[in-house]
Amino acid sequence: MSELETERLILRRWKESDRDPFARMSADPESMKYLGGTWDKTISNGFIDRIEKHFDEYGYSMYALEHKQSGELIGFTGLRNVPFEAHFTPAVEIGWRLAPAFWRQGYAFEAATESLRHGFNVMGLKEIVSFTSPVNIPSWSLMKKLGMKTDSKDNFRHPKVPAGDILSEHVLYRLRKE
């Protein structure tokens, strides 16, 4: 599974040329406001390296999102194994992050819809989860728009976010194959 395509986007493996634009996006406070703060280039590159390792090990991961018309990297969307233990793991999560210039234009929905389609219809997954802090209204709004459901009994404290941090509490959303 090397590439997926939507009307406006190419979902593909990461290229060396993606590292600088992704580092700029990861250093942008607006882009990272619900993700615990900005990243320097070392952390950003490490994230890409982990994504690519996940692709190599499992055949799927977080795709680089390329805008078809401009060829520009606008963020990422895709599926990966949840990288921590919680009451709902093991599980496959869908995630996304887009540069702010591409927010509120339907790109995240378009890419996530294609990722879900691929996960259920090609990979044969029975359930895909997503999670975020309650303050991240744009993400949980997208989860609802994708048809994902939540139950307050599934809420959890993210084990990689310090207790007491505004981002430590998380809401879990699930989508099961119909």
Buried (B, 14 or more C-beta within 10 A) or exposed (E): BEEBEBEBBBBBBBEEEBBEBBBBBBBBEEBBBBBBEBBEBEEBBEBBEBBBEBBEEBEBBBBBBBBEEEEEBBBBBBBBBBEEEBEBEEBBBBBBBBBEEBBEEBBBBBBBBBBBEBBBEEBEBEEBBBBBBEEBEBBBEBBEEBEBEBEEEBEBEBEEBEEEEEBBBBBBBBBEEE
